Amino acid sequence: MEHREVTLDDKYDLVEGKAYMTGIQALVRLPLDQKRLDLKAGHNTAGFISGYRGSPLGGYDQQLRAAQKWLDEHDVKFWEGLNEDLGATAVWGSQQLGLFPGAQRDGLFGIWYGKAPGVDRTGDVFKHANAAGTSALGGVLAVLGDDHMCKSSTLPSQSEYAMQDAEIPVLNPASIQDVLDYGLHGWAMSRFTGGWSAMIALADTMDSGAVVDVSLDRMNFVIPDFAFPDDGVHMRRSDPPLEKERRLREYKVPAAQAWVRANQLDRVILPSAKPRVGLIVSGQAARDVFEALEAIGLTPEEAGRLGVSIYKVAMPWPLEPEGIRAFCSGLERVLVIEHKRPLIEEQLRAALYSMPEKQRPILEGKRTADGKPLLSQIGSIPVPEMAEALAGVLPNGWDTSKADAYFARVGRAGEAARTNATPTVRTPHYCSGCPHNTSTVVPEGSRALAGIGCHYMANFMPDRNTDMTSQMGGEGIAWVGQHFATDENHMFVNLGDGTYSHSGSLAIRAAVTSGANITYKILYNDAVAMTGGQTVESGQTPQQIATQVKGEGVETIVIVTEDPVRYANVKGLPRRVRIYDRADLDKVQKQLRETPGVSVLIYDQICATEKRRRSKRGLRAPDRTRVLINTAVCEGCGDCSVKSNCLSVEPVETELGRKRRINQSTCNTDLSCIKGFCPSFITVTDGEFTAKDQPRPEIDTSYIPLPETPSLEGTWNVLFTGVGGTGVTTVAAVLAMGAHVDGNAASSLDMTGLAQKGGPVLSHLRFAREPDMISTGRVPPASTDCVIACDLVVAAGGDALNLMDADRTAAFANSDVTPTSEFIRDRSKKFESDLLAARVKRQATEFAAFDAEALAILYFNDAIYTNMIMAGYAWQKGRIPVSLRG
């Protein structure tokens, strides 16, 4: 096969042709393309980006920093906002350039980004900034991170309604290509209308990767013929509030509808010569609908001949009325398919109200015409539910046998997920050596309020007695509203250093005024590990935090750390602050709960994962001491697991029964396990593993034939199952890039969320000859061709089994089972590989299992290579459609 030269820099460098990128990388590319377009038009502009991270935009700031070279070359300034509303205020300020003397640019085009809870807290800024307007050569695009399925949030979310309330037009992309196209249209529309634009970002696009068209020539903006007021609609000084409101409602919002109409952003994506049934879709549903049609046995062409036409709405609010009325006119019935609440459906009902009865179709969506529930408003609409709704509205005259077979197949998969799934659950857990393993413990008789951050997982640990999460920045204030009416006398509150910087310091100030007895445990880890290990924006040190809370009126402040010696010569620490070893944590907390008023405990220990990263990158010296367990001495009591709460303390079966071992591949050398009451521990200082210098075993590969890889007549679906933090998503990305190098299309979608912390990870990988053959990045139920079970617990779970088909799926498993967090609390918990494998095998037409982790350690001295070995095995079996390239 002839290969094209492809580089990882294509995603930012190429200005014609196609490139592979993730949704997050598409957001990084957007301001580069805007600058390129402005240069082409002769405009001297620059870009400004600010906001606050949070899934599905958790890695956006990291990717921006990684692309600093390109940002500098294209005059794009990135400033991490301390929180979402301050970031939005800075973006609002970018549009004020030119109102005063000294402007060096014709305008600044801005991006604000934030997760849905940040959208909510920024509502006041959105309303003020949008009413004030944008500059003619500036423009603002607000990127809104939504989590429909609540995979990594405290509540599911849908941000379109927040934009409706702020009167900001919102675009809803269905794909990474749409992210690029709608993003540029968003800026152009913002400049045209004088108001902000917004764009929805879902995990299905942000956490996926695909090949997209990056040719700048594809963007041809049509300027609508629209009657603006003589004084224009852009930002100005001394602007009366009622004038802002008038311009917003009489000009800016209608101008956005005119932009969509002139540029045909809302359009028919499946025409029919004789349309009878119209399907109206937006965002992710615009991809899912084709998957649903295929599921019931209809190609797009067959659906069109049947009288089905599909209309894709780019801007769900404000709905452009003329195009959609023209589409609906004369149809027998219209089905609106949209995830979550009926935003489009409600506007469409109003738009069709005045249409003559003979032209007005029956309108259905969340409910049928006779009021029965049809499409769910909860979570996201599954493809089978969508397919069932389609089957009910299609005109007669189509062969339903394929649909019947599909529903039967999906039913069997669903039944297997319910009855065959393992009861063992891989619950997200703190990383090995995580400071929270120790810091979130509370004394007997006390409880704690949870907060936002990795320490949120204390909610999942019964022994932590931690519950009742607040919004970010509200930590502890729920206790203020009840402390005077309960017999409880005191409350611990977990507050991460990232949240403290973001907004939590204000909660401490408020608590001081309340008279409540609260101990804030400020968990200082020097990294925001939940979203990728970024440094905290304010960069405050423990001594600066201690000084700040003292200034807020906190009298009792202590610092607890694993290494008190490092505070010996620290300057700037308030004199009354006491330093304690973490071994004294229980005693210190008991003292604090007897202290009246607000007290602060700063727990200072670096994030274990970030410590590991910095050591690998040479940014810090690796720890000198490692821990091993002498299994001949170990009695398997499990006290080391109880004391450390660490998943790197694993069971090992011996002739004398179950013992313990330290997984050296995942151990982050926290050393808390040696607090266990046991003489079996061995510490080694400045030692190296002997296997590191041993020659690797020789392998004769000359007799191994090359596999015949799958032909891509249709879509080929691969599902990886694994444990968060072990590199599963990296392997999926490598294979997707390999397909791109081969000249084929591929999409990857990583369903992680909180799972990145030792929880269940499912990576969906889809291959095809052309990008338009992949309708959605998610593998549909009962449609997996190959399961690569890097972790059998996840593969044997209901979510994975539901995607498998006993007559279609080949499954290859790593027989070594990583213990779940349940093992920490139940030392007798067994993880029987054979039983888990049997559950997967029942849902597979071909199955094989081997100890991939043992091979990884034997050949590479590190279990991190397990997943790549599994991918290689599946490829050798002829189940991965990627060619070998030496």
N, C-alpha and C positions, 0 to 999 in steps of 0.2 A: 504494500500500500504506500502510495506517495504521501509524504507528510509535508505540511506547510510549516514554515518557521514561525513559531509562536513563543512569545516571552510573557513573563508575568507582568511586565510593564505595559502590555498592550491595553489593559483596562483604562489606563490614564493617557497613554501616548497617542493611540490611534485616532485619526479623525476621519477615516473612511474604512469601509469593510466591517468586519465583525470581531468581537472580543468576548472572552468569557469573564464574567464578574459576578459577585454576589450583590444582593440588594443594598447592603450597607456600602459597598464599594461604588455602586451606582450613585448613591447620595454624595459620596466624596467627589465623584467625577462631575456632578452637576455644575458646581460653580466654575470648574475649569472650562466647561463647554459654554457657559454664559459669558465668560470673559472672552473666549474665542469669537463668539458671535458679536460681541460688542466691538472688538477690535476690527472685525470684518466690516462693521457698520461705521467705523471711524469714531467710536465713542471712547473717551478716556475714563473708564470706570474701574472699580475695585469691588471685592467681595468682603462680607463680614458675616461670621458664623458664631452663634452663641446659643446656649441652652443648657440642658442637664440630662445626663445619660439615664437610661432605664430601658429594660427589655421592651420591645424588640430593637431598641436603639442603644442597647447597652455598650456595644463596641464601636459606636460611631466616632466618639472622640479619639479612641485609640487609632482607628484607621485614618483619621484626619492627621494625627501626629505622625503616623508612619508615612503619610504622603506629604510631609512638610515641604519637600523639594518641589513638588508640583504646585502646592499652594503658593510658595514664594514666587515661583516663575509666573504665576497667573494673578499675582496681586490679591491674594485672598488671605484675610486676617482671621484667625480663629482664636476666640477667647472663651475658655470654659466658664460659663456663668456659675456663680456660687450656688445658685438654685435656679429654678425655671423662670420665675417671674422677674428676677433681676436680669437674667439672660435676655428675656423678651423686652425688657425696658431698654437694654443696650441696643437691641436690633431696632426698636422704635427710634432710638436716637440716631441710628445710621441714616434714617430718612430725613433728618433735619439738616444734613450737610447741604450747604448752598443757601440756607436761609440767613446766614451771617457771613461776613467777609472772611476770606482766607481759605476757601475750599480749594483743594488741590486736584479734585476729581469732578467729573461731570455728574457722578452719582455713585452710590454704594448699593449693590444688590445684596440683600440679607437673607440668611437662613436662621430660623429658630427651630430647635428640635427639643422634644420632650415626650416622656411616657404619659399615658392618659391621666394618671393622678396629677402630674405636673401641668397638664392642660387645664384641669379643673382649678388648680390653685392660681393659675395665671389668667383666669377669666377677666379680672379687672384690667390688667394690662392690655389684653387683646381688645377689649371694647374701646379703651381710650386710644390705643395706637391705631386701630383700624378706622376709628372716627376721625382721627387727626389726618390720616392718609399717608401716602408714599410720595416719593419724588419721581419726576418724569423719567429719569434714567437710573432709578434705584430699583424699587420693588422689593417685596418681601414674600418669602415662601415659608410657611410654618409647617413643619413635618411632625405629624401626630402619631405617636406609637401606641397602637391598640393591641389588646390581648383578649380576643373574643372568647377563647377557651380557658382563660385564667390559668395558663400554664406557669406563669412566673409573676403573679400579682396577688393582691389581697381581694380584688374584685374583678370580674370580667368588665370589659369596657367597650364603648362605642362613642367616639369623639365627634361625630358629625353633628350631634345635637348641641354640643358646646359651641361649635362654629355657627350653627344656625342662630343661637342666642347672641353671639357676638357679631352676627351679620357678616361673616367672612366666608366667601365662596370656597367650597371644599371639593377637591378632586380625589377620586378613589381609583388608584391604579390596580390593574389585574395581574400585572407581570413586571419583571424587571425592565423590560422594554418600555412599558408604560411609565415606570418611575422616571426614566430618562426623558421621555417625551412630555409627560404631564408636568414634570418639574420645570422644564424650559417654558412651556405654555403658562405655567403658574406665574413665573416672573413677568412674562410678556403681558399677561392679563392684569397683573398688579400694576404695571406701569400704565397700561391703558385706562384702567378704571380708577386709579388713584387710591385703591384700597389694598388690603392684604389678600393673599391667596393662601390656601392650606392644602395639604396632601396627606392622605391616610397612609400609614406604614404598618403592615401586619407582619408577623413572624413568617407567614407563608411566602412573603416576598423578601423581607430583610434577611432571613436566615437561609435563603435558598441561593442557588447559583445557576446561571444560564448564559447561553451565547446570545448576544444582542447586537443589533445594528448601531454602530457608533458614527456613521457618516453624518457630518454636519449638514450636508445638502438635503437631508431628509426633512429639516425644519424650515418650513415656508409659512410664515405667519401672515394671515389675512387681517388687515385692520378694518373693523366694521365701520359702516357709515352710521355714526351715532351722534345725536345732537346733544353735545355737552353745553353747560352754561358758559357765558362769555368769559367769566373769570376762572374757568377750569375746575378741576376736581382734586388737584394735588395739594400736598401739605403747604400750609402757610402760617404766618405769625398772626397773633391777635385774632384768632378764629372763634366766633361766638358758638357755644354749644348747640344751639338750635339750628344754626346754619350747617354745622357738621352733620346733624341728624337729617336735615333736608337733603343734602348732597348724597348722603349714604343711601337713603331709601328711594330718592327720585332719580338718581343717576348711577351711582356706583354699582349697586346690585343689579339693576337692569343692564348696565354695560357689561357685566360679567356674563349674563345670559346671551347678550349680543355676541360676545367673543366666542362663546361655545358654539353658537349657531353659525357664525361666519367661518369658523375654522373646522366645522363638522367634527367636533370632538365627540358629541353624541352621534352615534351612527348605527346603521344596520350592519351587523356582522354576519348574518345569515339571511340572504334574500330568498324570497319565494315568488315564483311567477304568478301564483294564485294564492296569496296569503289568506289564511283563515284563523290561525291561532298565533298570537304574538307573545313572545317571551321577552320580558324586560329585565335586564341584569345590570349589575354594577360591581366593580371591584372583583374580589375573589370569586364571586358567583358567576362572573363572565367566563371564567375558565371551567369552573365546576359543571356548568350546564352542558358543555360538550362531553365531559366525562359521563354525565348522566345519560345523555343521548346514546353514546356508545354502549353504555351498560345495558340499555334495553334493545340494542341491536340495530340502531339507526346511525348511518353516517350522516354528516351534515347535508350532503346532496340528497339523500333519501328523505331526510326531514323536510328539506325545502320542497321537494316534489309532493310531499304529503300536505303541504300548506302551512308549514311552520316557518315563522320568520323571527329573528332575534335582534333586539335593539339594545345596544350597550350604552349605558349612561356613564359618561366620564365625570360629570359634576352632579352628585346627588342632591346638593343644595347650593344655590337656589336652582330648582329644576328648570331647564330651558323648555318652555311650553310649546313653542310652535312645531319643532321637529317631532316631539313625542305625540302631539295631537295628530299630526299628519300620518305618523306611523300607525296609530291606533284606529284611525278613521276607516270604517267599513269592515273591521275584523269582527269575527263572531265572539271571540273571548280573548282576554289578555291575562297572562299570569306574571305577576311581579315576583322575581326571585331575588331576595336580598337577605344577607345575613343580619341577624339581630333585629332591631325594631323597624317598623314599616315606614321609613322616612320617605322613600320614593313613592310608595303606594298611596300615602295620605295626600301628597302633593298632586299625584296623578288623578286621584279621585276628584279633587277640586278643579283640575285643569279640564277634565272631561265632562264636568257637570253641565256646562252650557252647550255641549255638542248635541245636535239633533238626534233624537232617539234612534232613528234608523241607522245612524252612523256610529252610535256609541256602543262599544262592546261590553260584554259582561266582564267585570273586573274582579280578579281573585288574587290572593297572595297569602297573607297569614291565615286567612279564612276562605272557605269556598263561598260561592254566591249565596248559599242558604245558611251561612253563618257557622259552619262546622270548622274546627281547626284543620289547617292544611300544612303550612310550612312553619317550622318552629321559630320562636323568637329567642330561644335559649341556646347559648353557645354558638356553634356554627351549624349550618344545615348539612347533615351527612349526605354523601352522594346517593346512597340507596333511598333516603327519604325524598331527595330531589327527583330521582328517577321514578319513584312511585307517583309523585305529583304529576310529572310529565305524562306518564302512562294514562293518568286519569283525564287529562285535558286534550290529548291528541285527537285529531279527527279519526273517524273509523276508516278501515281499509288498509291497515298495516299488519304485518305478520307479528303476532305477539309471542311466538314460541321462544325467541331468544330472550325476551324480557322475562318470560316465565322461568326459563332456565337460569337466568341471572339472579332473580329473586330467590330461587331455590338454593343456588350456590351461596349467596350471601347469607341466607337463613342458616345453612349448615355451618358456615364460618362463625356466625354469631352464636349459634348453639355451642360450638366448640369453645368459643371464648368464655361462655358462661359455665360450661360443665367440665371442660378439660384444663382450664387455666390453673396454674399452680397457686396455692394459697400463700406461698411465700412472696412477699412484696419487697422490692428494693426501694426503700424510703430514702430520700435525700438526707445526707448526714454531713457533719463537719469533716473537712479534709483531715488526713492524718497529721497529727501535730498541731492542729488548729488551736490557737489560744482560747477560743470559745469553749473547747472541751472542758477547760478549767474555769474560765471566767464567768460562765453562765450558771454555775452551781449556786444554789441558795442554801442557807442553813436550815436545818430541820425546824419546822414550824413557821417558816416564812414562804412567801411567794413573790413572783416577779411579774411585771407587765412586759410584754414583748415589744420589740421595735422592728424597724425596717432594716434589712441587711442580712448577712449570712447568719447572724445570731437569731434571726427569726425561726431557724430550724429547732431552737429549743422547744418550740411548740410541739414538735413531733416526739419529744423525749419525756416520757412520763415522770422520770426521776427529777426533772428540772423544775416542776411545779410552776411553769411559765405559760401565760395565756394572755388573751385580750389585747390584740395589736391595735394601735391607733394609726391615724394618718402620719406621714412623715413630718416631723416637727411638732407633733402633739404628744410625744412620749411623756407619760407621767401625769398629764393633766386630767385624765379620767379619774385618777385617785383624788384629785382636788374636789371633784364633784360628789364624792361619797364619804370621805374620811371622817366627817363630823357625824355621820349617821350609822356607824358600824362599830362593832366591838374590836375589829382589827385595828391595831395601833400604828402599823408601819407598812411601807411598801418599797420593794426594790424595783428599779426601772432600768432596763437595758437600753443603752443609747450608743450607737456606733459613732466612731470619730467622723465618718463621712456625713452622717445625719446631723451630728453636732455642728459641723461647719455649715451644712445646708440650711438648717433652721432650728435645730434642737436647742441651741444656746438660749433662744427666746423662751422655750418651755421651762428651762431652769430659772430664768428670771421671773417668770410668772409663778412658778411653784414657791419661790422664796416669799412672795407676797401673800400666800394662801394660808400659812400656818400649819400645813399638812406635814406629817413626818414621812419623808421620802429620802431614799438613798439612790442617787443616780450613779449607775455603773457605766462610766464612759469607757467603752472598749476600744482602746487605742491600738490599732494594728498597722498603721503606716501604709495602708492600701485599702482601696475599695474593691474587695475581692469578689463581691457578688456580680459585678459587671466587667471583671477582667483584670483587676489588680492596679487600677489607676491610682495615682497619688491624689490625696485630698486637696481640693483647690486652694484652700486657705493656707495649707502647709504648716499649720500650728503644731508646735511641739507639746509634750505633756506639761512642761513647765509654763508654757504660754497659756494653755488651757486652765491650769491651776490658778494662774494669776487672774485670768478673765473671770472664772467663777467666783473667786474671792471678791473681785470687784462687783459682782452681782449680789453679794451679800451672803454667800455660803461661808460658814465659819469653820466647819469640819471638812478637811480635804485630806485624803490619803492616796498614795500611789502604791500599787501592788505590781510586782514584776518578777519574771523568772531570774533576773540578774540584778539584784540591788546594787552591786558593786559599781555598775556604770553610772550611778547617780552620785558617786563619791565627790566628784569635782564639778557637778552641774551648777551653773550660775543662773540666776534669775528666778529661782524657785522661792515662793513665799515661805517665810521662816517657820510657819506653823504646820507646814505640810510634812507628814510622816511617811517614810519609805518602808515597805514591808516585802518580804519574800512571798512568793505565791503559795508556799507551804503554809503560810499563816492566814490564808484567805478566809477560812471558816471562822477563826477567832476574830479577825478584823470585822467581818460582816456582822457577827453577833454584837460587837461593840457599837457598830454604826446603827443597828436597828434600835438600840436603846438611846440614841442621840436625838434630842428634840429638833424639829425643824428639818431643813434640807441639808443633807450631807452628800459629798461627792467622793466616789472611789474611782480613780483612774487606773484601769488595768492595762499595763503597758507591755505588750509582747508583739513582735512582728508577725504578720500573716504568714502561715507556714508555706503556702503555695508561692507567695511572692518571695519569700526567703529562698526557696528552691530555685525560682526563676533567676533571681539575682546571682546566686552562686553559679548557675550554669552559664550565665553571661559574663562572669568575671567581675561583677559589680560588688561582690562581697566574698570574703574568704569562706570556703565551705566549713561546716562544723567539724571539729577535730575528733569528736567522740561518736561512736556508733554503738548500738545495743544489739546483743544477740541473746538467745535463750538456749541454755543447755537442756535439751529434751530429756536427757537421762535423769536430771534432777527435778525438772518441772513435774508437778502433780496435777496439772490441769484444773486448778481451782478457779481460775478466771479473775483473781483479784487485780491482776495487772490491767485487764480490760475495764473493770469497774473504776479503777483509779484514773485511768487515762482517757476512757471513752473513745479509744482510737481504733480505727478499722485496720491499721497495719498489724495489730496483734491478731493473728489468725490461728485457727485450729489446725493441727496436724495429727493425723491418725498414725499410731505406732502399735507395735506388738503389745505394749503395756497400756494401751488405751489412748484416749485423746489427750494431747499435750498442746502447747502453744509455741508459736514461732513468730519472728518479726519479719514481715515482708520488706526486704531491703530495697525493692524497687519503688515502693510507695512511702517508705518511712521518711519523715522530714525531721528526724532527730530532735524531737521536742523533749525526750527523756522523761516524760511524766509517767511512763509505764513502769519505771523502776521504783516508783512509790509503792507498787504492789508488795504485799507481805510475802516475799518469796526469795530463796537463795539461788534461784536458777539463772539469774541475770548475769551477763558478762558484758562489760564495757571495754571497748577497744579504742585506744587513742592513736591517731595518726597511722592507722592501718589501712591496707589496701586488700581488696578481695583477691585471693590467689587466682581465681578464674580469669581475672582481668588480663593477666599476662600469659595465660595458657593458650596454646594454638587451638584454633577451632577445628572440630572434626571435619575430615574431608568428605565431600559428597561427589559421587560420580553422576553427573547430569546428562551424560552423553546418550543414555538409553531412553531418556524421557522424551516422548513425542510432544510436539507443539499441539495444543488443543485446537479444536475447530470452534471458533467463537460463534455466538448466536448471530443469525442474520437478523437484520432490523427491518423486517416486513411491517411490523407494527411497533408499539412501544414495549420496551423490555424493562421490567421493574425489579429492582434489587432493594432489599431491606437489610440494613445493618442494625443489630441490637447490641447494646453495650452498656458500660458503666460510665457515668459522667466523669470527665477529667482524665480519661485514659487514651484519648486520641482517636475515638471512633469517627468523629466528624472530619478530622484531618484526612483520614484514609478515603472517606467518601469524596472529599474535594479533590484529592489526587486522581481518583478514577474519573471523575467528571472532567477534569482538565485533560486527561488522557484521551477521552472521547473527542474533545474539542480539537486536540492535536491531530487526531485521525480524520478530522473533517466531518464528524458526526455531531449531532446535538445531544446535549445532556442537561439535566437539571438535578440539583441536589437540594434537599430540604432537611434541616436538622431540627427535630422535635426534642428540645432540651429543656428550656426554662430552668427551674430550680434543679433539674436533674444534673446540671453541670457540677453539682456538689455531691458526687457519689450516688446519684439517683439513676433512674432508667433513661436511657437515650435510645431513640429510634431515628436513624438517618434514612430518608427516602431518596433513592437514586433512580432516575428514569433516563433511558437512552432511546434515541430515535434517529432516523436519517436526517430529518428536518425539524427545526424548532417548533413549527406549527403542528407537528404531530403529537407534541407533549401538551395536553390541554391544561393540566394542573401538576404542580410539583409534588403533591401528596399521592402516595400509592393508594388506590381505592381498595375497599374491602374485597377479600377473596381474589386478589389480582396480582399477588407477588410471584415472580418467576424464580427468584433466588433469595433465600434468607441466609445471611452471614451472621451466625449467632456467636458473636464475640463474648456474649454473656448469656448463659442458658436460662437464668432466672427471668430476664427480660423477654427472651424469646418464648418462654413458656407462659408468659403473662397474657391476659386477655387482649390487650391492645395489639400485640404482635400476632397472636393466633387469629384474630379477626381479619387480618390482611392476607392470610394464607389460604391455599386451596389444595386439598389432598390430591387432586388430579392434575395439578399444575406446578406446585412449588417444590423446588429442590432446596434442601436445608443442610448447611454444613456448620458444625458447632465446635466451639472450644470446650473440651470436657472438664477443664479446670474451672471450678465455680468459686468466684470471689465471695466471701461471706458478706451477708447484709448486716445492717446495724442491729437487727434483732439478736444477733449472736452476742453482742455486748451485754444484753440484759438476760439472755438465756444461754448459759454455757453448754447446755445439752442440745441446742439447736443443730440439726443436721442439714447438710446441703448435698443431697444424694444426686449426683450427676446423672446416674442411669434413669432415675425416675423423671427428672426434668427432661432428659433427652427423649424419653418415651412419649411425653406429652407433645413435643415438637414433631416427633416422627409420625405420630398419628395424623398430622396435618400436612404431610409431605409425601410426594411421589418418589423422592430419592432423599436419603439421609446418610450422613457420615459424621463421626465425631472423633477428635483426637486432642491430645494435650498440647495445644499451641503455645501456652505459656511456658511449659517446660522446654519446648524448642527455642523459644525466645531467650530464655535464660541460658540455655546450653550454648547457643551460637552467638548471642549478643550481650549476655550478662545483664539483661534488663527486660522486664516484662512489658515495657512500653511498646515493644515490637510485635506483641501478640496479634494485634488487630491487622497489621500489614501481612503477617504470615497467613492469617485467615483469608484475607483478600486474595493472596497468591494461590491458596488452595482452591478457592472457588474458581479463580481464573483457569487453573490447571484442569479443573473439571469441565471447562468449556461453558461456564455460566456467566462470564463477564464479557460483554461485547467491546473489548478494548484490545488493540493489537499489541504484540511484543515489539518493543523498540529498543535496540541495544545502544 
